[in-house]
Amino acid sequence: PWESFTKDIILLVFIVILVLGKEFIRPLFYPRTMKGIAITSLIVCIIYGYYVLNHLPQIDFRPYKIGANITEGMSYPEDAPKAVFEYAWKFNINGKEEVIITQGDYPQVEGEFVGVETTEIQKGYEPPIHDFTIEQEGVDYTEVLMQEDKLMLVIAYDMAKSEYEAFSEVQKISEIAMNKGYKVIGMSASNEEWTGKIKSEYHLNFPFYFTDETTLKTIVRSNPGVLLLEKGTIKQKVHYNDLADLKID
């Protein structure tokens, strides 16, 4: 909060300068040129936005970018700061309710314990990847699968909204990958009814695992999308419109 407040104060100073000196502000270009720049900028933004929606972003700032190792992203450094909690203990002492605050130890008080309220006063370290699991029938296979030398992930966060025509191409690519020694799995937040339907209709010869929908959207903004991993490291990631660009060694 103090950083945000300081930023606002600094910006306020510059805003005051702008307000007081507004009569000195002049446009860089003539009105017709400014209008042309505005229209061109709008067209470029629309085209680029359309491109990003139909392909992957040019720069990936997420923890699942190409080159990132998922296992390392979930690990905690040895010197990582831990969360600090404050405990407000309520006791009835001689008919009067009193609150004793500690950092966790139970207070040595002669009185009747009423209750305790816990407050996190300092956040601990949170790894970049903290909600990634690959589950099947309640069993988490994340650790085992992240050790695979060749792993292909077919991600469809919501099969009710998937681009179904892309699964035909996914089926062909998955067969090629399996013939080249890849373990292929699907990851979805959809139920077994949907995964079974898609597998049957498009002849997908690989199992599907459950992963949280938000996590899958964070991994790849494509429904479906395909990733190639080597011992947990993301080597390639493609949108369903770019499946032909996938290089399966």
Order of alpha helices (4+ residues) and beta strands (2+ residues): alpha-alpha-alpha-beta-beta-beta-beta-beta-alpha-beta-alpha-beta-alpha-beta-alpha-beta-beta
